[in-house]
């Protein structure tokens, strides 16, 4: 069960834009959503990408596994 209920409000969206979320390329990319931004009952993980050399945040095991397959093929 999710510990906290988080809501995305207009003020929060403006804050994310000011932080530069969802912008950048490669190593400088900052994801729009981070693990702590989304209430979840599932498993979320963080991992480092081989080609981008930055931390990636995954909301599921399937998403993580698919990313690593594609990342490996891009090497």
C-alpha atoms as an extended CHARMM CRD file, in Angstrom:
* protein
*
        75  EXT
         1         1  UNK       CA              0.0000000000        0.0000000000        0.0000000000  PROA      1               0.0000000000
         2         2  UNK       CA              1.2560000000        3.4650000000       -0.8620000000  PROA      2               0.0000000000
         3         3  UNK       CA              2.5090000000        5.3740000000        2.1470000000  PROA      3               0.0000000000
         4         4  UNK       CA              1.5880000000        8.8290000000        0.9010000000  PROA      4               0.0000000000
         5         5  UNK       CA             -0.8550000000       10.2130000000       -1.5700000000  PROA      5               0.0000000000
         6         6  UNK       CA              0.7720000000       12.7090000000       -3.8800000000  PROA      6               0.0000000000
         7         7  UNK       CA             -1.0960000000       15.0040000000       -6.1870000000  PROA      7               0.0000000000
         8         8  UNK       CA              0.2450000000       16.8980000000       -9.1590000000  PROA      8               0.0000000000
         9         9  UNK       CA             -0.9810000000       20.4930000000       -8.9120000000  PROA      9               0.0000000000
        10        10  UNK       CA             -0.4120000000       23.4950000000      -11.1310000000  PROA      10              0.0000000000
        11        11  UNK       CA              2.0840000000       24.8810000000       -8.6340000000  PROA      11              0.0000000000
        12        12  UNK       CA              3.9900000000       21.6060000000       -8.6400000000  PROA      12              0.0000000000
        13        13  UNK       CA              4.1180000000       21.5740000000      -12.4440000000  PROA      13              0.0000000000
        14        14  UNK       CA              5.5230000000       25.1090000000      -12.4590000000  PROA      14              0.0000000000
        15        15  UNK       CA              8.1060000000       24.0660000000       -9.8700000000  PROA      15              0.0000000000
        16        16  UNK       CA              9.1580000000       21.1000000000      -12.0350000000  PROA      16              0.0000000000
        17        17  UNK       CA              9.5600000000       23.3830000000      -15.0610000000  PROA      17              0.0000000000
        18        18  UNK       CA             11.7200000000       25.8100000000      -13.0670000000  PROA      18              0.0000000000
        19        19  UNK       CA             13.8530000000       22.8670000000      -11.8890000000  PROA      19              0.0000000000
        20        20  UNK       CA             14.3890000000       21.9150000000      -15.5250000000  PROA      20              0.0000000000
        21        21  UNK       CA             12.6760000000       18.5390000000      -15.3020000000  PROA      21              0.0000000000
        22        22  UNK       CA             12.0720000000       16.7600000000      -18.5940000000  PROA      22              0.0000000000
        23        23  UNK       CA             14.8530000000       18.7340000000      -20.2490000000  PROA      23              0.0000000000
        24        24  UNK       CA             18.4230000000       18.0450000000      -21.2330000000  PROA      24              0.0000000000
        25        25  UNK       CA             20.2450000000       15.5400000000      -23.4020000000  PROA      25              0.0000000000
        26        26  UNK       CA             22.2050000000       12.4370000000      -22.4540000000  PROA      26              0.0000000000
        27        27  UNK       CA             23.9940000000       12.7580000000      -19.1310000000  PROA      27              0.0000000000
        28        28  UNK       CA             22.4030000000       16.1650000000      -18.4740000000  PROA      28              0.0000000000
        29        29  UNK       CA             18.7980000000       14.9580000000      -18.8530000000  PROA      29              0.0000000000
        30        30  UNK       CA             16.6330000000       15.4310000000      -15.7560000000  PROA      30              0.0000000000
        31        31  UNK       CA             13.5660000000       13.1350000000      -15.6960000000  PROA      31              0.0000000000
        32        32  UNK       CA             10.1130000000       14.6870000000      -15.3480000000  PROA      32              0.0000000000
        33        33  UNK       CA              8.9900000000       12.1080000000      -12.7960000000  PROA      33              0.0000000000
        34        34  UNK       CA             11.1640000000       10.6310000000      -10.1030000000  PROA      34              0.0000000000
        35        35  UNK       CA             10.3850000000        7.5680000000       -8.0420000000  PROA      35              0.0000000000
        36        36  UNK       CA              9.3250000000        9.5690000000       -4.9870000000  PROA      36              0.0000000000
        37        37  UNK       CA              6.8880000000       11.6370000000       -7.0800000000  PROA      37              0.0000000000
        38        38  UNK       CA              4.5780000000        8.6930000000       -7.8040000000  PROA      38              0.0000000000
        39        39  UNK       CA              2.7060000000        6.7020000000       -5.1550000000  PROA      39              0.0000000000
        40        40  UNK       CA              3.2370000000        3.0330000000       -5.8390000000  PROA      40              0.0000000000
        41        41  UNK       CA              2.4320000000       -0.3350000000       -4.3930000000  PROA      41              0.0000000000
        42        42  UNK       CA              4.9360000000       -1.9630000000       -6.7150000000  PROA      42              0.0000000000
        43        43  UNK       CA              8.6830000000       -2.0060000000       -6.8990000000  PROA      43              0.0000000000
        44        44  UNK       CA             10.6990000000        0.9290000000       -8.1990000000  PROA      44              0.0000000000
        45        45  UNK       CA             14.4370000000        0.9160000000       -8.8510000000  PROA      45              0.0000000000
        46        46  UNK       CA             17.2350000000        3.2060000000       -9.9170000000  PROA      46              0.0000000000
        47        47  UNK       CA             20.0310000000        2.1490000000      -12.2060000000  PROA      47              0.0000000000
        48        48  UNK       CA             22.8800000000        3.6380000000      -14.1720000000  PROA      48              0.0000000000
        49        49  UNK       CA             22.7170000000        3.5970000000      -17.9510000000  PROA      49              0.0000000000
        50        50  UNK       CA             25.7330000000        2.3920000000      -19.9130000000  PROA      50              0.0000000000
        51        51  UNK       CA             25.3390000000        4.7250000000      -22.8680000000  PROA      51              0.0000000000
        52        52  UNK       CA             24.1080000000        7.8270000000      -21.0360000000  PROA      52              0.0000000000
        53        53  UNK       CA             26.2280000000        7.3730000000      -17.8940000000  PROA      53              0.0000000000
        54        54  UNK       CA             23.4500000000        8.7790000000      -15.7180000000  PROA      54              0.0000000000
        55        55  UNK       CA             20.9340000000        7.4690000000      -13.1990000000  PROA      55              0.0000000000
        56        56  UNK       CA             17.6260000000        6.2200000000      -14.5660000000  PROA      56              0.0000000000
        57        57  UNK       CA             14.5010000000        5.6840000000      -12.4900000000  PROA      57              0.0000000000
        58        58  UNK       CA             12.2040000000        2.7660000000      -13.2900000000  PROA      58              0.0000000000
        59        59  UNK       CA              8.6570000000        2.3240000000      -12.0370000000  PROA      59              0.0000000000
        60        60  UNK       CA              8.6060000000       -1.4480000000      -12.6690000000  PROA      60              0.0000000000
        61        61  UNK       CA             10.8990000000       -4.4250000000      -13.2090000000  PROA      61              0.0000000000
        62        62  UNK       CA              9.6220000000       -4.7920000000      -16.7640000000  PROA      62              0.0000000000
        63        63  UNK       CA             10.4890000000       -1.1840000000      -17.5820000000  PROA      63              0.0000000000
        64        64  UNK       CA             13.9760000000       -1.6600000000      -16.0880000000  PROA      64              0.0000000000
        65        65  UNK       CA             14.6300000000       -4.9090000000      -17.9590000000  PROA      65              0.0000000000
        66        66  UNK       CA             13.4720000000       -3.4650000000      -21.2900000000  PROA      66              0.0000000000
        67        67  UNK       CA             15.6710000000       -0.4080000000      -20.7940000000  PROA      67              0.0000000000
        68        68  UNK       CA             18.7470000000       -2.5400000000      -20.1240000000  PROA      68              0.0000000000
        69        69  UNK       CA             18.1020000000       -4.6550000000      -23.2330000000  PROA      69              0.0000000000
        70        70  UNK       CA             17.8600000000       -1.5370000000      -25.4170000000  PROA      70              0.0000000000
        71        71  UNK       CA             20.8080000000        0.0930000000      -23.6770000000  PROA      71              0.0000000000
        72        72  UNK       CA             22.9280000000       -3.0080000000      -24.2880000000  PROA      72              0.0000000000
        73        73  UNK       CA             21.9750000000       -3.0870000000      -27.9750000000  PROA      73              0.0000000000
        74        74  UNK       CA             23.0010000000        0.5880000000      -28.3680000000  PROA      74              0.0000000000
        75        75  UNK       CA             26.5660000000       -0.0920000000      -27.1730000000  PROA      75              0.0000000000
